[in-house]
Amino acid sequence: MIHGHRVVLRAIERQDLPAYVEWLNDPTVLNYFGRYGPLSLVEEEQWYEEMLQDPRTLNFSVEFEGRHIGGAGFNEIDGRSASAEVGLFIGLPALWDQGLGSDVLHALLRFGFEQMNLNRIYLSVFARNERAVHLYEKVGFKHEGRWRQAEYRHGQYQDLLWMGILREEWTG
């Protein structure tokens, strides 16, 4: 387990999957994140099995006060370049804007830089997701680029921002 100040990151268990399906079908959660269409439990179970076999992926369930509230982890882990893409979400909108995402991100960065020996951690985020962009900037991520009209979501094209943080920039 990986401990933040208020959250715990633990292995994803099969019994967590129904919660992910519920969250990833919630339009409020999907406003800035997630799939284009409905997600079934069968699809989530298939993702889970593939994720367990993928050495370039390391995902966690997020717990707060003993309750499963979201997911987080690393994708595209590249040992040669010592880099990985990070991602996180809190699946319960009632818990947004309480500093939990920041706590999750700090725990992930500490684990990535100290335990995985990463040199660079990066992410992409919809430019209009101002809450997330502010969080990433606050933690130390730097803007690295903008892909204009990169994804079509909610009836319009969305710009994607690419952001990254280097080990030497991370303040722990």
GUNUTOR-124530 format. One record per residue: x, z, y of N, C-alpha, C in turn. Coordinates in nm, 4 decimals. Example, Ala and Ser with C-alpha at 12.3 -4.5 7.8 and 13.67 -1.06 7.14 Angstrom:
2
+----------+----------+----------+----------+----------+----------+----------+----------+----------+
:      nxx :      nzz :      nyy :     caxx :     cazz :     cayy :      cxx :      czz :      cyy :
+----------+----------+----------+----------+----------+----------+----------+----------+----------+
:   1.3190 :   0.7800 :  -0.5690 :   1.2300 :   0.7800 :  -0.4500 :   1.3200 :   0.7800 :  -0.3300 :
:   1.2850 :   0.7080 :  -0.2250 :   1.3670 :   0.7140 :  -0.1060 :   1.2900 :   0.7870 :   0.0030 :
+----------+----------+----------+----------+----------+----------+----------+----------+----------+
//
This chain:
172
+----------+----------+----------+----------+----------+----------+----------+----------+----------+
:      nxx :      nzz :      nyy :     caxx :     cazz :     cayy :      cxx :      czz :      cyy :
+----------+----------+----------+----------+----------+----------+----------+----------+----------+
:   0.0834 :   0.0000 :  -0.1188 :   0.0000 :   0.0000 :   0.0000 :   0.0876 :   0.0000 :   0.1248 :
:   0.0327 :  -0.0614 :   0.2266 :   0.1002 :  -0.0677 :   0.3563 :   0.0132 :   0.0101 :   0.4541 :
:   0.0728 :   0.1079 :   0.5205 :  -0.0036 :   0.1941 :   0.6094 :   0.0221 :   0.1588 :   0.7546 :
:  -0.0856 :   0.1387 :   0.8279 :  -0.0804 :   0.1321 :   0.9725 :  -0.1087 :   0.2717 :   1.0250 :
:  -0.1393 :   0.2826 :   1.1520 :  -0.1761 :   0.4135 :   1.2065 :  -0.3138 :   0.4556 :   1.1586 :
:  -0.4067 :   0.3578 :   1.1516 :  -0.5453 :   0.3884 :   1.1142 :  -0.5948 :   0.3067 :   0.9955 :
:  -0.5234 :   0.2017 :   0.9610 :  -0.5667 :   0.1142 :   0.8520 :  -0.4696 :   0.1209 :   0.7356 :
:  -0.5167 :   0.0759 :   0.6217 :  -0.4338 :   0.0623 :   0.5021 :  -0.4521 :  -0.0805 :   0.4513 :
:  -0.3426 :  -0.1452 :   0.4193 :  -0.3457 :  -0.2772 :   0.3569 :  -0.3135 :  -0.2564 :   0.2095 :
:  -0.4021 :  -0.3034 :   0.1239 :  -0.3839 :  -0.2854 :  -0.0195 :  -0.4103 :  -0.4176 :  -0.0901 :
:  -0.3785 :  -0.4218 :  -0.2162 :  -0.4027 :  -0.5419 :  -0.2954 :  -0.5518 :  -0.5752 :  -0.2967 :
:  -0.5820 :  -0.7034 :  -0.2973 :  -0.7203 :  -0.7477 :  -0.3108 :  -0.7606 :  -0.7328 :  -0.4571 :
:  -0.8740 :  -0.6708 :  -0.4784 :  -0.9279 :  -0.6527 :  -0.6132 :  -1.0517 :  -0.7406 :  -0.6297 :
:  -1.0830 :  -0.7737 :  -0.7533 :  -1.1975 :  -0.8590 :  -0.7808 :  -1.3263 :  -0.8022 :  -0.7192 :
:  -1.3419 :  -0.6713 :  -0.7180 :  -1.4642 :  -0.6126 :  -0.6629 :  -1.4745 :  -0.6282 :  -0.5112 :
:  -1.3653 :  -0.6696 :  -0.4439 :  -1.3685 :  -0.6962 :  -0.3002 :  -1.4341 :  -0.8300 :  -0.2676 :
:  -1.4389 :  -0.9194 :  -0.3643 :  -1.4799 :  -1.0573 :  -0.3377 :  -1.6204 :  -1.0714 :  -0.2804 :
:  -1.7215 :  -0.9985 :  -0.3290 :  -1.8544 :  -1.0131 :  -0.2669 :  -1.8553 :  -0.9815 :  -0.1166 :
:  -1.7766 :  -0.8854 :  -0.0722 :  -1.7697 :  -0.8544 :   0.0713 :  -1.7119 :  -0.9726 :   0.1479 :
:  -1.6065 :  -1.0352 :   0.0930 :  -1.5499 :  -1.1527 :   0.1599 :  -1.6532 :  -1.2633 :   0.1717 :
:  -1.7322 :  -1.2859 :   0.0664 :  -1.8354 :  -1.3888 :   0.0702 :  -1.9370 :  -1.3568 :   0.1797 :
:  -1.9781 :  -1.2314 :   0.1883 :  -2.0736 :  -1.1919 :   0.2924 :  -2.0162 :  -1.2174 :   0.4318 :
:  -1.8936 :  -1.1712 :   0.4553 :  -1.8322 :  -1.1875 :   0.5870 :  -1.8090 :  -1.3335 :   0.6215 :
:  -1.7612 :  -1.4112 :   0.5247 :  -1.7258 :  -1.5505 :   0.5518 :  -1.8470 :  -1.6425 :   0.5527 :
:  -1.9651 :  -1.5853 :   0.5390 :  -2.0898 :  -1.6578 :   0.5591 :  -2.1647 :  -1.6075 :   0.6834 :
:  -2.1086 :  -1.5104 :   0.7534 :  -2.1708 :  -1.4530 :   0.8730 :  -2.1323 :  -1.5381 :   0.9947 :
:  -2.2290 :  -1.6004 :   1.0628 :  -2.1967 :  -1.6866 :   1.1773 :  -2.1184 :  -1.6150 :   1.2873 :
:  -2.1407 :  -1.4857 :   1.3064 :  -2.0666 :  -1.4124 :   1.4093 :  -1.9186 :  -1.4070 :   1.3744 :
:  -1.8878 :  -1.3786 :   1.2492 :  -1.7487 :  -1.3733 :   1.2041 :  -1.6864 :  -1.5128 :   1.2100 :
:  -1.7645 :  -1.6136 :   1.1742 :  -1.7128 :  -1.7505 :   1.1662 :  -1.7004 :  -1.8193 :   1.3014 :
:  -1.7411 :  -1.7549 :   1.4067 :  -1.7355 :  -1.8189 :   1.5378 :  -1.5948 :  -1.8675 :   1.5716 :
:  -1.4934 :  -1.7930 :   1.5319 :  -1.3550 :  -1.8307 :   1.5626 :  -1.2692 :  -1.8459 :   1.4384 :
:  -1.3299 :  -1.8386 :   1.3213 :  -1.2499 :  -1.8262 :   1.2004 :  -1.3310 :  -1.8762 :   1.0824 :
:  -1.2642 :  -1.9253 :   0.9820 :  -1.3298 :  -1.9489 :   0.8542 :  -1.3645 :  -2.0922 :   0.8240 :
:  -1.4518 :  -2.1050 :   0.7304 :  -1.4882 :  -2.2324 :   0.6712 :  -1.5880 :  -2.3097 :   0.7561 :
:  -1.6089 :  -2.4334 :   0.7131 :  -1.7072 :  -2.5189 :   0.7780 :  -1.8463 :  -2.5006 :   0.7192 :
:  -1.8539 :  -2.4636 :   0.5923 :  -1.9827 :  -2.4520 :   0.5257 :  -1.9932 :  -2.3232 :   0.4480 :
:  -2.1099 :  -2.3017 :   0.3869 :  -2.1313 :  -2.1783 :   0.3103 :  -2.0295 :  -2.1602 :   0.1980 :
:  -1.9981 :  -2.0352 :   0.1698 :  -1.9028 :  -1.9976 :   0.0666 :  -1.9779 :  -1.9269 :  -0.0461 :
:  -1.9540 :  -1.9700 :  -0.1690 :  -2.0172 :  -1.9043 :  -0.2840 :  -1.9208 :  -1.8048 :  -0.3475 :
:  -1.9753 :  -1.7144 :  -0.4248 :  -1.8916 :  -1.6190 :  -0.4972 :  -1.8026 :  -1.6922 :  -0.5966 :
:  -1.8518 :  -1.7974 :  -0.6585 :  -1.7703 :  -1.8757 :  -0.7529 :  -1.6485 :  -1.9342 :  -0.6811 :
:  -1.6686 :  -1.9883 :  -0.5607 :  -1.5559 :  -2.0433 :  -0.4837 :  -1.4567 :  -1.9343 :  -0.4463 :
:  -1.5070 :  -1.8178 :  -0.4091 :  -1.4180 :  -1.7077 :  -0.3720 :  -1.3403 :  -1.6582 :  -0.4937 :
:  -1.4033 :  -1.6549 :  -0.6086 :  -1.3331 :  -1.6168 :  -0.7315 :  -1.2248 :  -1.7182 :  -0.7660 :
:  -1.2527 :  -1.8464 :  -0.7454 :  -1.1517 :  -1.9503 :  -0.7692 :  -1.0345 :  -1.9326 :  -0.6729 :
:  -1.0632 :  -1.9067 :  -0.5430 :  -0.9571 :  -1.8812 :  -0.4453 :  -0.8727 :  -1.7619 :  -0.4895 :
:  -0.9380 :  -1.6569 :  -0.5357 :  -0.8691 :  -1.5346 :  -0.5781 :  -0.7712 :  -1.5652 :  -0.6914 :
:  -0.8160 :  -1.6375 :  -0.7924 :  -0.7294 :  -1.6713 :  -0.9059 :  -0.6112 :  -1.7565 :  -0.8618 :
:  -0.6348 :  -1.8531 :  -0.7754 :  -0.5266 :  -1.9384 :  -0.7246 :  -0.4292 :  -1.8586 :  -0.6387 :
:  -0.4828 :  -1.7690 :  -0.5560 :  -0.3991 :  -1.6865 :  -0.4689 :  -0.3041 :  -1.5991 :  -0.5506 :
:  -0.3536 :  -1.5453 :  -0.6616 :  -0.2701 :  -1.4594 :  -0.7458 :  -0.1517 :  -1.5351 :  -0.8060 :
:  -0.1658 :  -1.6667 :  -0.8223 :  -0.0604 :  -1.7476 :  -0.8830 :   0.0313 :  -1.8143 :  -0.7810 :
:  -0.0003 :  -1.8033 :  -0.6530 :   0.0726 :  -1.8756 :  -0.5488 :   0.1849 :  -1.7892 :  -0.4912 :
:   0.3115 :  -1.8230 :  -0.5180 :   0.4218 :  -1.7414 :  -0.4669 :   0.4413 :  -1.7538 :  -0.3151 :
:   0.3726 :  -1.8483 :  -0.2530 :   0.3849 :  -1.8674 :  -0.1081 :   0.2755 :  -1.7935 :  -0.0306 :
:   0.1990 :  -1.7094 :  -0.1021 :   0.0870 :  -1.6375 :  -0.0414 :   0.0933 :  -1.4902 :  -0.0803 :
:   0.0661 :  -1.4038 :   0.0166 :   0.0582 :  -1.2605 :  -0.0087 :  -0.0532 :  -1.2049 :   0.0797 :
:  -0.1679 :  -1.1769 :   0.0178 :  -0.2846 :  -1.1313 :   0.0932 :  -0.3220 :  -0.9892 :   0.0569 :
:  -0.3884 :  -0.9229 :   0.1523 :  -0.4272 :  -0.7833 :   0.1376 :  -0.5719 :  -0.7635 :   0.1803 :
:  -0.6361 :  -0.6630 :   0.1231 :  -0.7618 :  -0.6117 :   0.1756 :  -0.7275 :  -0.5074 :   0.2803 :
:  -0.8067 :  -0.5029 :   0.3854 :  -0.7881 :  -0.4057 :   0.4923 :  -0.8906 :  -0.2945 :   0.4738 :
:  -0.8432 :  -0.1705 :   0.4741 :  -0.9312 :  -0.0540 :   0.4660 :  -0.9178 :   0.0301 :   0.5919 :
:  -1.0300 :   0.0849 :   0.6321 :  -1.0358 :   0.1778 :   0.7454 :  -1.1270 :   0.2924 :   0.7030 :
:  -1.0740 :   0.4126 :   0.7094 :  -1.1474 :   0.5325 :   0.6686 :  -1.2055 :   0.5163 :   0.5280 :
:  -1.1253 :   0.4586 :   0.4374 :  -1.1640 :   0.4421 :   0.2980 :  -1.2618 :   0.3297 :   0.2706 :
:  -1.2929 :   0.2500 :   0.3696 :  -1.3907 :   0.1416 :   0.3575 :  -1.3221 :   0.0063 :   0.3745 :
:  -1.3527 :  -0.0873 :   0.2865 :  -1.2992 :  -0.2236 :   0.2952 :  -1.3651 :  -0.2935 :   0.4135 :
:  -1.2828 :  -0.3377 :   0.5116 :  -1.3383 :  -0.3945 :   0.6349 :  -1.2879 :  -0.5352 :   0.6670 :
:  -1.1928 :  -0.5882 :   0.5901 :  -1.1413 :  -0.7197 :   0.6247 :  -1.0273 :  -0.7621 :   0.5356 :
:  -0.9583 :  -0.8651 :   0.5811 :  -0.8466 :  -0.9194 :   0.5053 :  -0.7321 :  -0.9584 :   0.5967 :
:  -0.6128 :  -0.9663 :   0.5382 :  -0.4932 :  -1.0001 :   0.6147 :  -0.3849 :  -1.0450 :   0.5182 :
:  -0.2860 :  -1.1150 :   0.5711 :  -0.1750 :  -1.1516 :   0.4844 :  -0.0901 :  -1.2641 :   0.5379 :
:  -0.0085 :  -1.3140 :   0.4470 :   0.0871 :  -1.4198 :   0.4787 :   0.0614 :  -1.5410 :   0.3908 :
:   0.0737 :  -1.6584 :   0.4516 :   0.0667 :  -1.7856 :   0.3800 :   0.1902 :  -1.8669 :   0.4156 :
:   0.2129 :  -1.9705 :   0.3394 :   0.3267 :  -2.0603 :   0.3651 :   0.4580 :  -1.9828 :   0.3726 :
:   0.4731 :  -1.8828 :   0.2875 :   0.5972 :  -1.8046 :   0.2848 :   0.7106 :  -1.8964 :   0.2425 :
:   0.8127 :  -1.9036 :   0.3259 :   0.9267 :  -1.9931 :   0.3028 :   1.0536 :  -1.9086 :   0.3003 :
:   1.1049 :  -1.8824 :   0.1808 :   1.2228 :  -1.7987 :   0.1663 :   1.3474 :  -1.8595 :   0.2270 :
:   1.3624 :  -1.9898 :   0.2175 :   1.4814 :  -2.0552 :   0.2716 :   1.4875 :  -2.0419 :   0.4232 :
:   1.3733 :  -2.0595 :   0.4883 :   1.3689 :  -2.0496 :   0.6343 :   1.3316 :  -1.9100 :   0.6820 :
:   1.3004 :  -1.8205 :   0.5901 :   1.2615 :  -1.6825 :   0.6219 :   1.1472 :  -1.6802 :   0.7225 :
:   1.0418 :  -1.7579 :   0.6903 :   0.9272 :  -1.7648 :   0.7800 :   0.7977 :  -1.7587 :   0.6998 :
:   0.6890 :  -1.7251 :   0.7692 :   0.5571 :  -1.7221 :   0.7069 :   0.4504 :  -1.7271 :   0.8153 :
:   0.3356 :  -1.7806 :   0.7767 :   0.2192 :  -1.7794 :   0.8648 :   0.1399 :  -1.6518 :   0.8380 :
:   0.0956 :  -1.5858 :   0.9432 :   0.0193 :  -1.4618 :   0.9303 :  -0.1262 :  -1.4875 :   0.9688 :
:  -0.2149 :  -1.4118 :   0.9090 :  -0.3553 :  -1.4208 :   0.9445 :  -0.4251 :  -1.2896 :   0.9163 :
:  -0.5338 :  -1.2639 :   0.9871 :  -0.6104 :  -1.1416 :   0.9660 :  -0.7502 :  -1.1592 :   1.0198 :
:  -0.8424 :  -1.0808 :   0.9676 :  -0.9751 :  -1.0729 :   1.0258 :  -1.0396 :  -0.9405 :   0.9882 :
:  -1.1218 :  -0.8930 :   1.0788 :  -1.2066 :  -0.7774 :   1.0544 :  -1.3458 :  -0.8354 :   1.0299 :
:  -1.4008 :  -0.8112 :   0.9128 :  -1.5264 :  -0.8742 :   0.8737 :  -1.6513 :  -0.8071 :   0.9266 :
:  -1.6369 :  -0.6920 :   0.9883 :  -1.7522 :  -0.6173 :   1.0396 :  -1.7491 :  -0.6173 :   1.1922 :
:  -1.8309 :  -0.7010 :   1.2561 :  -1.8279 :  -0.7089 :   1.4028 :  -1.8462 :  -0.5751 :   1.4730 :
:  -1.9157 :  -0.4805 :   1.4123 :  -1.9323 :  -0.3486 :   1.4741 :  -1.7990 :  -0.2765 :   1.4920 :
:  -1.6964 :  -0.3189 :   1.4185 :  -1.5646 :  -0.2555 :   1.4290 :  -1.4675 :  -0.3345 :   1.5169 :
:  -1.5135 :  -0.4436 :   1.5767 :  -1.4278 :  -0.5205 :   1.6664 :  -1.4040 :  -0.4416 :   1.7954 :
:  -1.2961 :  -0.4731 :   1.8621 :  -1.2602 :  -0.4128 :   1.9915 :  -1.2351 :  -0.2627 :   1.9822 :
:  -1.1838 :  -0.2192 :   1.8670 :  -1.1490 :  -0.0781 :   1.8494 :  -1.0013 :  -0.0603 :   1.8162 :
:  -0.9230 :  -0.1659 :   1.8325 :  -0.7799 :  -0.1571 :   1.8072 :  -0.7403 :  -0.1732 :   1.6614 :
:  -0.8354 :  -0.2019 :   1.5736 :  -0.8030 :  -0.2138 :   1.4312 :  -0.7232 :  -0.3404 :   1.4022 :
:  -0.7578 :  -0.4510 :   1.4679 :  -0.6814 :  -0.5749 :   1.4492 :  -0.5373 :  -0.5575 :   1.4923 :
:  -0.5157 :  -0.4883 :   1.6014 :  -0.3803 :  -0.4600 :   1.6487 :  -0.3035 :  -0.3766 :   1.5474 :
:  -0.3695 :  -0.2769 :   1.4906 :  -0.3062 :  -0.1915 :   1.3904 :  -0.2696 :  -0.2732 :   1.2662 :
:  -0.3616 :  -0.3602 :   1.2234 :  -0.3342 :  -0.4473 :   1.1081 :  -0.2137 :  -0.5361 :   1.1375 :
:  -0.2124 :  -0.5974 :   1.2549 :  -0.1041 :  -0.6903 :   1.2888 :   0.0305 :  -0.6179 :   1.2975 :
:   0.0334 :  -0.5012 :   1.3562 :   0.1582 :  -0.4234 :   1.3613 :   0.2083 :  -0.3922 :   1.2194 :
:   0.1172 :  -0.3526 :   1.1308 :   0.1560 :  -0.3219 :   0.9927 :   0.2092 :  -0.4465 :   0.9215 :
:   0.1444 :  -0.5608 :   0.9447 :   0.1907 :  -0.6858 :   0.8828 :   0.3291 :  -0.7253 :   0.9339 :
:   0.3505 :  -0.7150 :   1.0648 :   0.4804 :  -0.7522 :   1.1205 :   0.5903 :  -0.6606 :   1.0682 :
:   0.5632 :  -0.5316 :   1.0642 :   0.6629 :  -0.4372 :   1.0112 :   0.6968 :  -0.4734 :   0.8665 :
:   0.5951 :  -0.4982 :   0.7849 :   0.6180 :  -0.5350 :   0.6463 :   0.6928 :  -0.6687 :   0.6365 :
:   0.6502 :  -0.7653 :   0.7150 :   0.7141 :  -0.8973 :   0.7105 :   0.8602 :  -0.8943 :   0.7506 :
:   0.8924 :  -0.8246 :   0.8575 :   1.0306 :  -0.8211 :   0.9045 :   1.1172 :  -0.7237 :   0.8247 :
:   1.0634 :  -0.6088 :   0.7892 :   1.1448 :  -0.5070 :   0.7227 :   1.1484 :  -0.5206 :   0.5706 :
:   1.0378 :  -0.5582 :   0.5081 :   1.0330 :  -0.5633 :   0.3617 :   1.0520 :  -0.7041 :   0.3056 :
:   0.9960 :  -0.8032 :   0.3745 :   1.0074 :  -0.9411 :   0.3259 :   1.1301 :  -1.0107 :   0.3825 :
:   1.1974 :  -0.9476 :   0.4777 :   1.3161 :  -1.0020 :   0.5418 :   1.2881 :  -1.1358 :   0.6108 :
:   1.1710 :  -1.1475 :   0.6728 :   1.1374 :  -1.2687 :   0.7469 :   1.2102 :  -1.2684 :   0.8801 :
:   1.2375 :  -1.3868 :   0.9300 :   1.2972 :  -1.4025 :   1.0612 :   1.1940 :  -1.4511 :   1.1624 :
:   1.0931 :  -1.5253 :   1.1141 :   0.9918 :  -1.5825 :   1.2032 :   0.8548 :  -1.5701 :   1.1385 :
:   0.7587 :  -1.5217 :   1.2166 :   0.6199 :  -1.5131 :   1.1734 :   0.5371 :  -1.5890 :   1.2768 :
:   0.4503 :  -1.6759 :   1.2292 :   0.3749 :  -1.7618 :   1.3199 :   0.2273 :  -1.7635 :   1.2813 :
:   0.1463 :  -1.8238 :   1.3689 :   0.0024 :  -1.8335 :   1.3453 :  -0.0558 :  -1.9454 :   1.4298 :
:  -0.1785 :  -1.9829 :   1.3962 :  -0.2564 :  -2.0712 :   1.4821 :  -0.3869 :  -2.0006 :   1.5142 :
:  -0.4401 :  -2.0281 :   1.6335 :  -0.5621 :  -1.9620 :   1.6796 :  -0.6365 :  -2.0590 :   1.7710 :
:  -0.7697 :  -2.0567 :   1.7640 :  -0.8476 :  -2.1376 :   1.8568 :  -0.8191 :  -2.0908 :   1.9989 :
:  -0.7928 :  -2.1848 :   2.0889 :  -0.7599 :  -2.1505 :   2.2273 :  -0.8711 :  -2.0702 :   2.2937 :
:  -0.9955 :  -2.0934 :   2.2560 :  -1.1069 :  -2.0220 :   2.3200 :  -1.1266 :  -1.8808 :   2.2638 :
:  -1.0497 :  -1.8427 :   2.1623 :  -1.0590 :  -1.7078 :   2.1065 :  -0.9708 :  -1.6146 :   2.1890 :
:  -1.0179 :  -1.5849 :   2.3086 :  -0.9370 :  -1.5108 :   2.4049 :  -0.9008 :  -1.3711 :   2.3550 :
:  -0.9907 :  -1.3069 :   2.2806 :  -0.9629 :  -1.1725 :   2.2274 :  -0.8402 :  -1.1778 :   2.1369 :
:  -0.8366 :  -1.2753 :   2.0473 :  -0.7242 :  -1.2864 :   1.9541 :  -0.5956 :  -1.3265 :   2.0262 :
:  -0.6048 :  -1.4229 :   2.1172 :  -0.4855 :  -1.4671 :   2.1912 :  -0.4249 :  -1.3488 :   2.2657 :
:  -0.5088 :  -1.2688 :   2.3289 :  -0.4588 :  -1.1508 :   2.4012 :  -0.3898 :  -1.0534 :   2.3059 :
:  -0.4489 :  -1.0307 :   2.1898 :  -0.3872 :  -0.9423 :   2.0902 :  -0.2490 :  -0.9935 :   2.0517 :
:  -0.2399 :  -1.1212 :   2.0197 :  -0.1120 :  -1.1770 :   1.9749 :  -0.0066 :  -1.1685 :   2.0852 :
:  -0.0458 :  -1.1958 :   2.2090 :   0.0484 :  -1.1839 :   2.3207 :   0.0938 :  -1.0390 :   2.3372 :
:  -0.0001 :  -0.9458 :   2.3276 :   0.0310 :  -0.8035 :   2.3454 :   0.1319 :  -0.7547 :   2.2419 :
:   0.1212 :  -0.8059 :   2.1201 :   0.2108 :  -0.7648 :   2.0119 :   0.3479 :  -0.8320 :   2.0251 :
:   0.3565 :  -0.9410 :   2.1014 :   0.4857 :  -1.0049 :   2.1236 :   0.4954 :  -1.1512 :   2.0824 :
:   0.3865 :  -1.2089 :   2.0330 :   0.3897 :  -1.3503 :   1.9964 :   0.4061 :  -1.4350 :   2.1217 :
:   0.4835 :  -1.5418 :   2.1090 :   0.5073 :  -1.6368 :   2.2178 :   0.4307 :  -1.7661 :   2.1880 :
:   0.3841 :  -1.8297 :   2.2941 :   0.3172 :  -1.9595 :   2.2793 :   0.4224 :  -2.0645 :   2.2437 :
:   0.3957 :  -2.1395 :   2.1388 :   0.4899 :  -2.2426 :   2.0935 :   0.4331 :  -2.3832 :   2.1056 :
:   0.3041 :  -2.3941 :   2.1203 :   0.2463 :  -2.5271 :   2.1339 :   0.0949 :  -2.5243 :   2.1333 :
:   0.0398 :  -2.6363 :   2.1688 :  -0.1058 :  -2.6530 :   2.1732 :  -0.1386 :  -2.7871 :   2.1105 :
:  -0.2235 :  -2.7827 :   2.0102 :  -0.2749 :  -2.9055 :   1.9495 :  -0.4124 :  -2.9302 :   2.0102 :
:  -0.4197 :  -3.0310 :   2.0963 :  -0.5432 :  -3.0598 :   2.1670 :  -0.6483 :  -3.1173 :   2.0727 :
:  -0.7696 :  -3.0668 :   2.0847 :  -0.8849 :  -3.1119 :   2.0076 :  -0.8506 :  -3.1285 :   1.8591 :
:  -0.7856 :  -3.0275 :   1.8044 :  -0.7329 :  -3.0347 :   1.6681 :  -0.8384 :  -3.0135 :   1.5606 :
:  -0.9447 :  -2.9390 :   1.5916 :  -1.0485 :  -2.9128 :   1.4914 :  -1.1854 :  -2.9248 :   1.5547 :
:  -1.2777 :  -2.9773 :   1.4775 :  -1.4164 :  -2.9894 :   1.5218 :  -1.4948 :  -2.8711 :   1.4674 :
:  -1.5442 :  -2.7864 :   1.5558 :  -1.6200 :  -2.6677 :   1.5173 :  -1.7339 :  -2.6465 :   1.6161 :
:  -1.8481 :  -2.6055 :   1.5648 :  -1.9617 :  -2.5672 :   1.6475 :  -1.9999 :  -2.6761 :   1.7483 :
:  -1.9930 :  -2.8010 :   1.7020 :  -2.0389 :  -2.9116 :   1.7839 :  -1.9421 :  -2.9632 :   1.8875 :
:  -1.8180 :  -2.9152 :   1.8827 :  -1.7192 :  -2.9659 :   1.9793 :  -1.5786 :  -2.9550 :   1.9214 :
:  -1.4896 :  -3.0333 :   1.9791 :  -1.3501 :  -3.0264 :   1.9383 :  -1.2836 :  -2.9057 :   2.0023 :
:  -1.2008 :  -2.8380 :   1.9219 :  -1.1348 :  -2.7155 :   1.9660 :  -0.9836 :  -2.7358 :   1.9698 :
:  -0.9201 :  -2.6858 :   2.0750 :  -0.7749 :  -2.6832 :   2.0809 :  -0.7243 :  -2.5681 :   1.9945 :
:  -0.6119 :  -2.5908 :   1.9279 :  -0.5440 :  -2.4862 :   1.8523 :  -0.4154 :  -2.4489 :   1.9239 :
:  -0.3917 :  -2.3197 :   1.9382 :  -0.2646 :  -2.2709 :   1.9916 :  -0.1773 :  -2.2291 :   1.8751 :
:  -0.0497 :  -2.2619 :   1.8834 :   0.0486 :  -2.2161 :   1.7855 :   0.1339 :  -2.1114 :   1.8547 :
:   0.1485 :  -1.9959 :   1.7888 :   0.2237 :  -1.8848 :   1.8450 :   0.3176 :  -1.8305 :   1.7388 :
:   0.4289 :  -1.7726 :   1.7810 :   0.5239 :  -1.7161 :   1.6866 :   0.5998 :  -1.5994 :   1.7462 :
:   0.6581 :  -1.5218 :   1.6565 :   0.7430 :  -1.4097 :   1.6969 :   0.8643 :  -1.4073 :   1.6044 :
:   0.9800 :  -1.3865 :   1.6631 :   1.1051 :  -1.3757 :   1.5870 :   1.1388 :  -1.2292 :   1.5652 :
:   1.2136 :  -1.2048 :   1.4596 :   1.2556 :  -1.0669 :   1.4314 :   1.3239 :  -1.0049 :   1.5539 :
:   1.4079 :  -1.0788 :   1.6226 :   1.4808 :  -1.0244 :   1.7380 :   1.3888 :  -0.9933 :   1.8566 :
:   1.2677 :  -1.0514 :   1.8581 :   1.1716 :  -1.0250 :   1.9652 :   1.0786 :  -0.9086 :   1.9318 :
:   1.0725 :  -0.8750 :   1.8060 :   0.9795 :  -0.7716 :   1.7595 :   1.0325 :  -0.6359 :   1.7998 :
:   0.9451 :  -0.5539 :   1.8560 :   0.9868 :  -0.4219 :   1.9039 :   0.9507 :  -0.3097 :   1.8079 :
:   0.8861 :  -0.3439 :   1.6969 :   0.8532 :  -0.2440 :   1.5964 :   0.7431 :  -0.1574 :   1.6412 :
+----------+----------+----------+----------+----------+----------+----------+----------+----------+
//
